[in-house]
Amino acid sequence: MAYLDYKGKDVAELQGLLAETRGLLHELVFKHSIGQLKNVREITLAKKSIAHLMTALNAIKA
């Protein structure tokens, strides 16, 4: 998702999405290490989503 999709959400919802996305990233990296992941680009997309979520959270805190 893009940063603008996260911009209007509250802190609790963003933290929940962040935890969910970090779990997904962990799962994707594990699948990649054992050779089950076919689309490696999903790892990059998950990392970008985490960065967007962290940016939205930091913008709220500032």
Helices and strands as residue ranges (DSSP letters): H 3-6, H 11-34, H 41-61
